[in-house]
Amino acid sequence: MIKESVNALSDALDSAIMHMDADQWALTAQTDDYAEGIAAFREGREPKFTGN
């Protein structure tokens, strides 16, 4: 029963964290630094982040 309880709690936390991750990605994907990081990766150069 203890193992079932621990597994249930762990699964509940995983679901909550997955939602947080999606929210944080959605906010980050709208920034200039995100676009710069993608562009730098595709062009094979170091990114120049501005903090925006």
DSSP file (Angstrom, degrees, kcal/mol; ACC not computed):
  #  RESIDUE AA STRUCTURE BP1 BP2  ACC     N-H-->O    O-->H-N    N-H-->O    O-->H-N    TCO  KAPPA ALPHA  PHI   PSI    X-CA   Y-CA   Z-CA
    1    1 A M     >        0   0    0      0, 0.0     4,-2.2     0, 0.0     5,-0.2   0.000 360.0 360.0 360.0 -35.8    0.0    0.0    0.0
    2    2 A I  H  >  +     0   0    0      2,-0.2     4,-2.6     1,-0.2     5,-0.2   0.928 360.0  50.6 -65.0 -43.4    2.9    2.4    0.7
    3    3 A K  H  > S+     0   0    0      1,-0.2     4,-2.5     2,-0.2    -1,-0.2   0.905 110.2  50.0 -61.2 -42.0    4.4    1.7   -2.7
    4    4 A E  H  > S+     0   0    0      2,-0.2     4,-2.3     1,-0.2    -1,-0.2   0.898 111.1  49.7 -62.8 -40.5    1.0    2.4   -4.3
    5    5 A S  H  X S+     0   0    0     -4,-2.2     4,-2.4     2,-0.2    -2,-0.2   0.917 111.7  47.4 -64.8 -44.3    0.7    5.7   -2.4
    6    6 A V  H  X S+     0   0    0     -4,-2.6     4,-2.6     1,-0.2    -2,-0.2   0.923 113.1  48.7 -63.8 -44.3    4.2    6.8   -3.4
    7    7 A N  H  X S+     0   0    0     -4,-2.5     4,-2.4     2,-0.2    -2,-0.2   0.897 111.2  50.1 -63.5 -40.5    3.6    5.9   -7.0
    8    8 A A  H  X S+     0   0    0     -4,-2.3     4,-2.1     2,-0.2    -2,-0.2   0.919 112.7  46.7 -64.1 -43.8    0.2    7.8   -7.0
    9    9 A L  H  X S+     0   0    0     -4,-2.4     4,-2.2     2,-0.2    -2,-0.2   0.916 112.0  50.8 -63.9 -43.0    1.8   10.9   -5.5
   10   10 A S  H  X S+     0   0    0     -4,-2.6     4,-2.2     1,-0.2    -2,-0.2   0.909 110.3  49.1 -61.3 -43.5    4.7   10.7   -7.9
   11   11 A D  H  X S+     0   0    0     -4,-2.4     4,-1.9     1,-0.2    -1,-0.2   0.885 109.2  52.7 -64.3 -38.7    2.3   10.5  -10.9
   12   12 A A  H  X S+     0   0    0     -4,-2.1     4,-1.8     1,-0.2    -1,-0.2   0.909 110.4  47.4 -63.7 -42.1    0.3   13.5   -9.6
   13   13 A L  H  X S+     0   0    0     -4,-2.2     4,-2.6     1,-0.2     5,-0.2   0.881 107.5  56.7 -67.4 -37.7    3.4   15.6   -9.3
   14   14 A D  H  X S+     0   0    0     -4,-2.2     4,-2.3     1,-0.2    -1,-0.2   0.916 107.1  49.1 -58.9 -43.6    4.5   14.6  -12.8
   15   15 A S  H  X S+     0   0    0     -4,-1.9     4,-1.6     1,-0.2    -1,-0.2   0.910 111.7  48.5 -63.7 -42.2    1.3   15.8  -14.3
   16   16 A A  H  X S+     0   0    0     -4,-1.8     4,-1.8     1,-0.2    -2,-0.2   0.907 112.6  48.1 -64.7 -41.6    1.6   19.2  -12.5
   17   17 A I  H  X S+     0   0    0     -4,-2.6     4,-2.6     1,-0.2    -1,-0.2   0.875 106.6  56.6 -68.2 -37.5    5.2   19.6  -13.6
   18   18 A M  H  X S+     0   0    0     -4,-2.3     4,-1.9     1,-0.2    -1,-0.2   0.890 107.9  48.7 -62.6 -37.7    4.3   18.8  -17.2
   19   19 A H  H  X S+     0   0    0     -4,-1.6     4,-2.1     2,-0.2    -1,-0.2   0.898 111.1  49.9 -67.8 -40.1    1.7   21.6  -17.2
   20   20 A M  H  X S+     0   0    0     -4,-1.8     4,-2.7     1,-0.2     5,-0.2   0.911 109.0  52.6 -63.2 -41.7    4.2   24.0  -15.7
   21   21 A D  H  X S+     0   0    0     -4,-2.6     4,-2.4     1,-0.2    -2,-0.2   0.907 109.3  48.6 -61.4 -43.3    6.8   23.1  -18.4
   22   22 A A  H  X S+     0   0    0     -4,-1.9     4,-2.2     2,-0.2    -1,-0.2   0.897 112.3  48.9 -64.9 -40.8    4.4   23.7  -21.2
   23   23 A D  H  X S+     0   0    0     -4,-2.1     4,-1.9     2,-0.2    -2,-0.2   0.923 112.3  47.9 -64.1 -44.8    3.4   27.1  -19.8
   24   24 A Q  H  X S+     0   0    0     -4,-2.7     4,-2.5     1,-0.2    -2,-0.2   0.893 111.4  50.3 -65.8 -39.5    7.0   28.1  -19.3
   25   25 A W  H  X S+     0   0    0     -4,-2.4     4,-2.8    -5,-0.2    -1,-0.2   0.919 107.7  54.0 -63.7 -42.5    7.9   27.1  -22.8
   26   26 A A  H  < S+     0   0    0     -4,-2.2     4,-0.3     1,-0.2    -2,-0.2   0.895 112.6  43.5 -60.4 -40.5    5.0   29.0  -24.3
   27   27 A L  H >< S+     0   0    0     -4,-1.9     3,-1.1     1,-0.2    -1,-0.2   0.916 115.3  48.1 -69.8 -43.0    6.2   32.2  -22.5
   28   28 A T  H >< S+     0   0    0     -4,-2.5     3,-1.9     1,-0.2     6,-0.4   0.865 101.9  63.4 -65.8 -37.1    9.8   31.6  -23.4
   29   29 A A  T 3< S+     0   0    0     -4,-2.8    -1,-0.2     1,-0.3    -2,-0.2   0.609  96.6  60.3 -66.5 -11.1    9.1   30.9  -27.1
   30   30 A Q  T <  S+     0   0    0     -3,-1.1    -1,-0.3    -4,-0.3    -2,-0.2   0.406  87.3 100.0 -95.0   1.4    7.7   34.5  -27.5
   31   31 A T  S <> S-     0   0    0     -3,-1.9     4,-1.6     1,-0.1     5,-0.1  -0.489  77.0-126.3 -92.3 158.6   11.0   36.2  -26.5
   32   32 A D  H  > S+     0   0    0     20,-1.2     4,-2.5     1,-0.2     5,-0.2   0.865 111.6  57.9 -64.7 -37.4   13.7   37.7  -28.7
   33   33 A D  H  > S+     0   0    0      2,-0.2     4,-2.6     1,-0.2    -1,-0.2   0.867 103.1  53.0 -64.0 -35.8   16.3   35.5  -27.0
   34   34 A Y  H  > S+     0   0    0     -6,-0.4     4,-2.3     2,-0.2    -1,-0.2   0.947 111.0  46.1 -62.1 -48.4   14.5   32.4  -28.0
   35   35 A A  H  X S+     0   0    0     -4,-1.6     4,-2.5     1,-0.2    -2,-0.2   0.892 113.1  50.5 -62.3 -39.4   14.4   33.5  -31.7
   36   36 A E  H  X S+     0   0    0     -4,-2.5     4,-2.9     2,-0.2     5,-0.2   0.906 109.0  51.4 -65.1 -41.7   18.1   34.4  -31.4
   37   37 A G  H  X S+     0   0    0     -4,-2.6     4,-2.1     2,-0.2    -2,-0.2   0.911 112.4  45.4 -62.1 -43.4   19.0   31.0  -30.0
   38   38 A I  H  X S+     0   0    0     -4,-2.3     4,-2.4     2,-0.2    -2,-0.2   0.929 114.6  48.0 -65.2 -45.7   17.2   29.2  -32.8
   39   39 A A  H  X S+     0   0    0     -4,-2.5     4,-2.1     1,-0.2    -2,-0.2   0.918 112.0  49.3 -62.7 -43.9   18.7   31.4  -35.4
   40   40 A A  H  X>S+     0   0    0     -4,-2.9     5,-2.5     2,-0.2     4,-0.8   0.901 110.9  50.4 -63.3 -40.9   22.2   31.0  -34.0
   41   41 A F  H ><5S+     0   0    0     -4,-2.1     3,-0.8    -5,-0.2    -2,-0.2   0.938 112.1  46.7 -62.1 -46.7   21.9   27.2  -33.8
   42   42 A R  H 3<5S+     0   0    0     -4,-2.4    -1,-0.2     1,-0.2    -2,-0.2   0.840 115.6  45.8 -65.3 -33.0   20.7   27.0  -37.4
   43   43 A E  H 3<5S-     0   0    0     -4,-2.1    -1,-0.2    -5,-0.2    -2,-0.2   0.501 110.3-121.6 -89.5  -4.0   23.5   29.3  -38.6
   44   44 A G  T <<5S+     0   0    0     -4,-0.8     2,-0.3    -3,-0.8    -3,-0.2   0.868  70.9 117.7  69.3  37.1   26.2   27.4  -36.6
   45   45 A R  S   <S-     0   0    0     -5,-2.5    -1,-0.2    -6,-0.1    -2,-0.1  -0.820  72.8 -88.1-129.2 168.8   27.2   30.5  -34.6
   46   46 A E        -     0   0    0     -2,-0.3     2,-0.1    -3,-0.1    -5,-0.0  -0.581  49.3-115.7 -74.6 138.1   27.3   31.6  -31.0
   47   47 A P        -     0   0    0      0, 0.0     2,-0.6     0, 0.0   -10,-0.1  -0.397  12.8-144.9 -73.9 153.4   24.1   33.3  -29.9
   48   48 A K        -     0   0    0     -2,-0.1     2,-0.2   -12,-0.1   -12,-0.0  -0.807  23.2-165.4-117.9  86.2   24.0   37.0  -28.8
   49   49 A F        -     0   0    0     -2,-0.6   -16,-0.0     1,-0.1   -15,-0.0  -0.476  17.2-175.3 -78.1 142.4   21.4   37.1  -26.1
   50   50 A T        -     0   0    0     -2,-0.2    -1,-0.1     0, 0.0   -18,-0.0   0.510  48.3-108.1-112.2 -10.4   20.1   40.5  -25.0
   51   51 A G              0   0    0    -20,-0.0    -2,-0.1     0, 0.0   -20,-0.0   0.577 360.0 360.0  91.7  10.7   17.9   39.4  -22.1
   52   52 A N              0   0    0    -21,-0.0   -20,-1.2     0, 0.0   -18,-0.1   0.403 360.0 360.0-107.6 360.0   14.6   40.1  -23.9
